[in-house]
Amino acid sequence: MNSGEFRRRGKEMVDFVADYLEGIERRQVYPDVEPGYLRPLIPTTAPEEPDTFEDILNDVEKIIMPGAASPACTELETVMMDWLGKMLKLPEAFLAGQGGEGGGVIQGSASEATLVALLAARTKVVRRLQAASPGLTQGAIMEKLVAYSSDQAHSSVERAGLIGGVKLKAIPSDGKFAMRASALQEALERDKAEGLIPFFVVATLGTTSCCSFDNLLEVGPICNKEDMWLHIDAAYAGSSFICPEFRHLLNGVEFADSFNFNPHKWMLVNFDCSAMWVKKRTDLIGAFKLDPLYLKHGHQDSGLITDYRHWQLPLGRRFRSLKMWFVFRMYGVKGLQAYIRKHVQLAHEFERLVHQDPRFEVCAEVTLGLVCFRLKGSNKLNEDLLERINKAKKIHLVPCHLRDKFVLRFAICARTVEFAHVQWAWEHIRQLATDLLRAEKD
């Protein structure tokens, strides 16, 4: 959609909202539709090719409005999470389908999803241990619980441990900045010997620092064997798994209890929209369910509806699945795949440019849309280069530490980016590097 069409469609949406408000008195306060009405009205999978804006808007009135805001808000979310799960080729166990035990829910962020998974895992292990030993108090168990993640995991994982009141230990990553089975197993054996209770592992697919991937095929079986909850955080990289050539990066997801990524990062859905799936939704409901009288309803125990308030931290929620529905239909699966592939190609073009200048080095394997690079030399030299880049205010780079190296990160993430932008950015970086090196000599 170009800017001209965006202006036109935006005005049409204002008219749509105004017409709704003007005619609101003619609409029923409470819908006639019954739970389950929506799923038969829309396809079981996302369209491969784009739909027209007119068709989508017509469907809003025909399909959504009869059940707005309930049960349409809930039911569209269930179906959209199944659409997205099928796009990723997730195992059937993660889909709600017509009667599965799993399902998807839209959280606000990957940080929320990690915390929700940790709290559910904590509740599950406490109840299991208390059932086996009724004399055990929750406090006695809590002080022995320990969770694990790679030393490359996002700080939000550590924060989840702090909020959840459990120890979190960092597993040293290998030469490719990935968590491997041997290092995890060593930590488990050491902690069990000290009387601790390992219960939760976060595996990262596409780390923030360098887009590295923990080895699910190694880590997963250990988690299953040790009866530890495995949560997969693929906040950025998860969008790429809709492309067949990147789907192998998700191999091993079948060992996980929960999986999360952010369509609002790389799938053209506006913030906030963080997609989380669980194999057993009863694990979430068991941790968060409370039913005061003022929240009870006629279908409370019918088994026909999903109460997402039991799947998340806040009680209230917004109609976030509607924007997923629009994006999936406006682009189609093929359009979203093309968008991701273009960004990956541009990242490799930037990598090629870096390799052509002997003053620079690439510091990590380029898999998706992130390139980690630096000037050959001291950390201070690269800190000075970054300062010059960000002070110039032409482009913005965020650094990271990879082992003992200060590294610059070039991320392809704008919807309208073209090779000309990448080439211009690289020439800008090179010129600032030249000026810096000259000043160092003088």
C-alpha positions in Angstrom: 0.0 0.0 0.0 1.6 3.3 -1.1 1.1 6.6 0.7 -1.7 7.7 -1.7 -3.7 4.5 -1.1 -3.0 4.7 2.6 -4.5 8.2 2.7 -7.6 7.1 0.8 -8.1 3.9 3.0 -7.5 5.9 6.1 -10.3 8.3 5.2 -12.5 5.3 4.4 -11.8 3.9 7.9 -12.8 7.2 9.5 -16.1 7.1 7.6 -16.5 3.4 8.7 -16.1 4.4 12.4 -18.3 7.5 12.0 -21.1 5.5 10.3 -20.9 2.9 13.1 -21.2 5.5 15.8 -24.1 7.3 14.1 -26.0 4.0 13.8 -25.0 2.5 17.1 -28.5 2.8 18.6 -29.8 0.4 15.9 -27.4 -2.3 17.0 -28.1 -4.9 19.7 -26.3 -4.5 23.0 -25.8 -8.3 23.3 -25.0 -10.5 20.2 -27.3 -13.2 18.9 -24.4 -15.5 17.9 -23.5 -18.5 19.9 -19.9 -19.6 20.9 -18.1 -21.2 18.0 -20.0 -19.2 15.4 -16.9 -17.6 13.8 -14.6 -20.5 12.9 -16.9 -22.0 10.2 -17.1 -18.6 8.5 -13.5 -18.1 7.6 -10.9 -20.4 6.0 -8.8 -22.8 8.1 -5.5 -21.4 6.8 -4.1 -18.0 5.8 -4.4 -17.1 2.1 -1.3 -17.6 -0.1 -2.1 -14.6 -2.2 -3.3 -11.1 -1.0 -7.0 -10.4 -0.6 -8.5 -7.0 -1.5 -9.1 -4.3 1.1 -12.7 -4.2 0.1 -13.2 -7.9 0.7 -11.6 -7.6 4.1 -13.7 -4.6 5.2 -16.9 -6.3 4.0 -16.0 -9.4 6.1 -15.6 -7.1 9.1 -19.2 -6.2 8.9 -20.4 -9.6 7.9 -18.3 -11.8 10.2 -16.8 -9.7 13.0 -19.5 -7.2 13.9 -22.3 -9.8 14.7 -20.1 -11.0 17.5 -18.3 -7.8 18.4 -16.6 -7.5 20.9 -17.5 -10.9 22.3 -17.2 -13.7 21.2 -15.6 -12.4 18.0 -12.6 -11.0 19.9 -11.8 -14.3 21.4 -12.7 -16.6 18.5 -10.7 -14.6 15.9 -7.7 -14.8 18.1 -7.9 -18.6 18.4 -8.3 -18.9 14.6 -5.5 -16.4 13.8 -3.1 -18.2 16.2 -4.0 -21.4 14.4 -3.4 -19.7 11.0 0.0 -18.5 12.2 0.9 -21.8 13.8 0.2 -23.6 10.4 2.3 -21.0 8.6 5.1 -22.0 10.9 4.3 -25.7 10.5 4.1 -26.0 14.3 3.3 -29.5 15.6 -0.4 -30.2 15.9 -0.2 -30.3 19.7 0.3 -26.5 19.7 -2.9 -25.7 17.8 -6.3 -25.3 19.3 -8.0 -26.8 16.2 -11.5 -28.2 17.0 -10.6 -29.9 20.2 -6.9 -29.9 20.9 -5.2 -29.5 24.3 -2.9 -26.7 23.2 -3.5 -23.4 21.6 -2.2 -19.9 21.0 -2.6 -16.6 22.8 -1.5 -13.0 22.0 0.7 -11.6 24.7 1.9 -8.0 24.9 5.6 -8.8 24.5 8.1 -11.7 24.5 9.0 -10.6 28.0 5.4 -11.2 29.1 5.4 -14.6 27.4 8.6 -15.7 29.2 7.2 -14.6 32.5 3.8 -16.3 31.9 5.6 -19.6 31.0 7.9 -19.4 34.0 5.0 -18.8 36.4 3.0 -21.7 34.9 6.0 -24.0 35.1 6.6 -22.9 38.7 3.0 -23.6 39.7 3.1 -27.0 37.9 6.3 -28.2 39.7 5.2 -26.9 43.1 1.9 -28.8 42.8 3.6 -32.0 41.6 6.1 -32.0 44.4 3.4 -31.2 47.0 1.3 -34.1 45.7 4.2 -36.4 46.1 5.2 -35.0 49.5 2.2 -33.3 51.2 4.4 -32.0 54.0 6.4 -29.8 51.7 5.6 -26.1 51.9 5.6 -23.8 48.8 8.3 -21.8 50.4 10.6 -24.8 50.9 10.2 -25.7 47.3 10.6 -22.2 45.9 13.9 -21.6 47.6 15.3 -24.7 45.7 13.9 -24.0 42.3 16.4 -23.1 39.5 15.8 -22.0 35.9 18.3 -21.9 33.0 19.0 -20.0 29.9 22.0 -19.3 27.6 24.4 -16.6 28.5 23.3 -14.9 25.3 19.6 -14.8 26.4 17.7 -11.5 26.5 17.8 -9.7 29.8 14.0 -10.1 30.0 14.6 -13.8 30.9 16.7 -12.8 33.9 13.9 -10.3 34.8 11.3 -13.1 34.7 13.4 -15.0 37.2 13.5 -12.0 39.5 9.7 -11.4 39.3 9.1 -15.1 39.7 11.3 -15.4 42.7 13.5 -18.2 41.4 17.2 -18.6 40.7 18.2 -18.2 37.1 21.5 -19.6 35.9 23.3 -18.7 32.7 24.6 -21.6 30.6 27.9 -20.8 28.8 27.4 -20.8 25.1 29.7 -22.4 22.5 31.8 -20.9 19.8 28.7 -20.0 17.8 27.0 -18.4 20.8 24.6 -21.3 21.2 23.5 -23.3 24.2 24.5 -26.9 23.9 23.4 -30.1 25.7 26.8 -30.8 27.4 26.9 -27.4 29.2 23.3 -27.7 30.3 23.7 -31.2 31.5 26.8 -30.3 33.5 24.9 -27.5 35.2 21.9 -29.7 36.0 24.1 -32.4 37.6 25.9 -29.9 39.7 22.7 -28.3 40.9 20.9 -31.5 41.6 23.9 -32.7 43.7 23.4 -29.5 45.8 19.8 -30.3 46.4 18.4 -27.8 44.0 15.3 -28.4 41.8 15.8 -27.7 38.0 12.4 -26.9 36.5 12.5 -24.4 33.6 14.7 -23.8 30.6 14.5 -20.9 28.1 16.1 -21.6 24.7 16.6 -18.6 22.4 16.2 -18.8 18.7 17.8 -15.6 17.2 19.6 -14.0 20.2 19.5 -10.2 20.5 23.2 -9.8 20.4 24.1 -11.7 17.3 21.1 -13.8 16.2 22.5 -17.1 17.3 20.4 -20.2 17.8 20.4 -22.5 20.8 20.5 -26.2 19.8 16.9 -27.4 20.4 17.6 -30.9 19.1 20.1 -31.3 21.9 18.5 -29.3 24.7 15.0 -30.5 24.1 15.4 -34.2 24.9 17.3 -33.2 28.1 14.4 -31.1 29.3 11.9 -33.8 28.5 14.0 -36.4 30.3 14.5 -34.2 33.4 10.8 -33.1 33.4 11.7 -29.4 33.0 9.5 -27.0 31.2 11.1 -25.8 27.9 10.1 -22.4 26.7 11.4 -21.1 23.3 11.9 -17.4 22.8 12.2 -16.6 19.1 11.0 -13.0 19.5 12.8 -11.6 16.4 13.7 -14.7 14.3 10.3 -16.5 14.6 8.8 -14.6 11.7 11.4 -16.1 9.3 10.2 -19.6 10.0 7.2 -19.1 7.6 9.9 -19.4 4.9 10.7 -23.1 4.1 14.4 -22.3 3.8 14.5 -21.1 7.4 12.0 -23.6 9.0 14.9 -25.9 10.0 15.9 -23.3 12.6 12.8 -24.3 14.5 13.5 -28.1 14.4 13.2 -29.4 17.9 10.1 -27.3 18.8 8.3 -30.6 19.4 10.2 -30.9 22.7 9.0 -27.5 24.0 6.1 -26.8 26.3 5.7 -23.2 25.1 6.9 -21.2 22.1 6.8 -17.5 21.5 7.7 -14.9 18.8 6.8 -11.3 18.0 4.8 -10.6 14.8 5.2 -7.0 15.7 9.0 -7.3 15.1 9.3 -8.7 11.6 5.8 -9.6 10.3 4.4 -6.1 9.6 1.9 -6.3 12.5 1.9 -3.1 14.7 3.0 -3.3 18.3 1.9 -5.0 20.5 1.4 -8.5 19.2 3.4 -11.3 20.7 2.3 -14.8 19.7 2.6 -17.6 22.3 1.6 -21.2 22.0 1.4 -23.9 24.6 1.0 -27.7 24.3 -1.4 -27.9 27.3 -3.5 -24.9 27.9 -4.5 -26.3 31.3 -0.9 -25.5 32.5 -1.6 -21.8 32.0 -5.2 -21.9 33.3 -4.1 -23.9 36.3 -1.7 -21.1 37.2 -3.8 -18.1 36.6 -7.5 -19.0 36.9 -9.7 -17.0 39.3 -13.4 -16.7 38.9 -15.1 -14.0 40.9 -18.8 -13.7 40.5 -18.6 -10.5 38.5 -16.6 -12.3 35.8 -18.9 -15.3 35.5 -21.0 -15.8 32.4 -23.6 -18.2 30.9 -21.0 -20.4 29.1 -18.7 -20.6 32.1 -18.4 -24.4 32.2 -19.7 -25.3 28.8 -16.3 -26.1 27.3 -17.3 -24.1 24.2 -15.3 -21.0 24.8 -11.7 -19.9 25.6 -11.3 -17.5 28.5 -8.0 -15.8 27.6 -8.0 -13.9 30.9 -6.7 -17.2 32.3 -3.8 -17.3 29.9 -2.1 -14.0 30.7 -1.1 -11.5 33.4 -3.6 -8.7 32.8 -7.4 -9.2 33.0 -8.3 -6.8 30.2 -7.2 -7.3 26.6 -7.5 -5.6 23.2 -8.7 -6.9 19.9 -5.2 -7.6 18.7 -6.1 -10.5 16.4 -8.0 -8.1 14.1 -4.7 -6.5 12.9 -3.2 -10.0 12.4 -6.3 -10.8 10.2 -5.8 -7.7 8.2 -2.0 -8.2 7.6 -2.3 -11.9 6.8 -5.0 -11.1 4.2 -3.5 -7.9 2.8 -0.1 -9.6 2.1 -0.9 -13.3 1.9 1.7 -15.8 3.0 3.7 -15.3 -0.2 3.8 -11.6 0.4 5.1 -12.0 3.9 7.7 -14.5 2.8 8.9 -12.1 0.1 9.2 -9.4 2.7 11.4 -11.5 5.0 13.5 -12.8 2.1 14.2 -9.3 0.9 15.5 -8.3 4.3 17.8 -11.4 4.6 19.2 -10.7 1.1 19.9 -7.1 2.1 21.7 -8.2 5.2 23.9 -10.5 3.1 24.6 -7.6 0.8 25.8 -5.5 3.7 27.9 -8.5 4.9 29.5 -8.6 1.4 30.3 -4.9 1.6 31.9 -5.3 5.0 34.1 -8.2 3.7 35.3 -6.0 0.9 37.0 -3.5 3.3 40.0 -5.1 5.0 39.8 -2.7 7.9 36.6 -4.4 9.1 35.6 -7.9 10.2 32.3 -9.7 10.5 32.0 -11.2 14.0 29.1 -13.7 13.8 27.4 -15.8 11.2 24.8 -13.9 9.3 21.7 -16.0 9.2 18.8 -13.5 9.0 18.6 -9.7 8.9 21.4 -8.9 11.4 25.1 -8.3 10.7 27.6 -8.0 13.6 30.7 -6.2 12.5 33.5 -4.0 13.8 36.7 -2.3 12.9 39.8 -4.5 13.4 41.4 -3.1 16.5 40.6 -2.2 20.1 37.2 -2.0 21.8 37.9 1.7 22.4 38.3 2.2 18.7 34.9 0.7 18.0 33.3 2.6 20.8 34.6 5.8 19.3 33.3 4.8 15.9 29.8 4.0 17.3 29.8 7.4 19.0 30.6 9.1 15.7 27.9 7.1 13.9 25.1 7.9 16.3 26.2 11.5 16.8 25.9 12.1 13.1 22.2 11.1 13.4 22.0 9.7 9.9 21.7 6.1 11.0 21.4 4.5 14.4 23.3 1.4 15.5 23.1 -0.5 18.8 26.2 -2.4 20.1 26.7 -5.6 21.9 29.5 -7.6 23.5 30.5 -10.9 22.0 32.8 -12.5 24.5 35.4 -9.7 25.0 34.7 -7.8 21.8 32.7 -4.6 21.5 30.6 -5.2 18.3 28.4 -3.0 16.1 25.1 -4.4 15.0 23.5 -3.5 11.6 19.8 -4.6 11.5 17.6 -4.6 8.5 14.2 -3.9 9.8 12.4 -1.1 8.0 9.4 -1.9 5.7 10.6 0.4 2.9 14.3 -0.3 3.0 16.1 -0.9 -0.4 19.7 -1.8 -1.4 20.4 1.9 -2.0 19.8 2.7 1.7 22.1 -0.2 2.7 24.8 1.0 0.3 24.5 4.6 1.5 24.7 3.5 5.2 27.8 1.5 4.5 29.5 4.4 2.7 28.6 6.7 5.6 30.1 4.2 8.1 33.3 3.8 6.0 33.7 7.6 5.8 33.3 8.0 9.5 35.8 5.1 10.1 38.3 6.8 7.7 38.0 10.1 9.6 38.4 8.3 13.0 41.5 6.3 11.9 43.0 9.5 10.5 42.4 11.3 13.8 44.0 8.4 15.6 47.1 8.7 13.6 47.3 12.5 14.1 
